[in-house]
Amino acid sequence: MKVRNSVLLIGMAIAANAHAQSSVEIYGIIDTGVMYASNVGGHSNWLADPDTIAPNLFGFRGTEDLGGGLKAIFKLEGMFSLNNGASVNGLFGHETYVGLRDDRWGTLTAGNQIDFMFYSLVVDHWGSAFPFVNSMSLRQGSFSGLNIPGPPGNNSFDFDRTLGAPIENSVKYMSPTIGGLSAGAQYSFGGQAGSFGQNSAQSFGLNYHIGAVALNGAYTYVKYPELNNGNDGIRNMGLAASWAVGPTVLAAMYTSTQNTENGARVSVYETDVNWTVSPFLHANLAYQYMKGNDVLKGQKAHQETLSLIYSLSRRTSIYSALALQQASGGPAWISLVPGPASGGRQTAVDIGLLHVF
């Protein structure tokens, strides 16, 4: 009976695929390498598989043509450790959703979805330069006073969400692009009886392209159970601009991150230059200045990051990056380095291999 039922289900799936003009794609990224950090708690450190260009992930995405420009869409995406094969945040914990996309009216999805601090300020902002930016140039710093809920002892990792963090139980709408302008909104239901806003989250994004110029804005506010019983949270907002000039993309970005419970806030000012040296070689130079407010006792950090990526083929690349951070008021801490320095200086170098399928 089990065999007959299985055959029936397979037959139904094949029939559905034959009549619905649907497509399903399996995809993934494998990124491995080594990193050297000059000062982690006073000692140099070597790290395997740092995922500095992209996380190791795999997923399924698909569409079904419903006619009249309307499509059903889905995505199931998870991260894993290349060292031991273990899933990160569950089997499909990175981004999962199902929804509808219409050529005229936009896209509506529901699920576990990454917010607009990533999609507007990183993906759309950098555009064609996005695949060549090393994650070490994104946010860390030793701003533990932000008190962002998460892994113990790391209360400032990716504090402005530019690495891409999902929001659970969220509904998201993305408009079509009209005259170079597109906008999006996302809301997560907290699920607290009698309190609509408790443990909730919201995010908005705005993107405008005019010729070789891109202008972006984003806002995300996530309330956490650990902060005032879900009535306070971490508020992020940011503005960005980029300009493509021949083989070069010039970019600037500002973000502000605030804990609404204790008033701690960090502002980040960043400039980037991405240069396409040849169709195979790309270079990115980034500078960022991070500054905490009075609650954080004026902590500051400067960071410079130079990254190179060389394409061996359409799917396989080698890369390397050098990052230097100088901090005052607290120890230096570069993104993806396993811990803060014993003082105000930290240097990290990585080299790796990236394969996309």
Salt bridges, closest charged atoms under 4 A:
GLU25 OE1 - ARG61 NE 2.96
GLU77 OE1 - LYS75 NZ 3.60
GLU77 OE2 - HIS94 ND1 2.59
GLU95 OE1 - LYS75 NZ 2.94
ASP102 OD1 - ARG104 NE 3.58
ASP115 OD2 - ARG161 NE 2.70
ASP124 OD1 - HIS209 NE2 2.67
ASP160 OD2 - ARG139 NE 2.63
GLU270 OE1 - ARG139 NH1 2.52
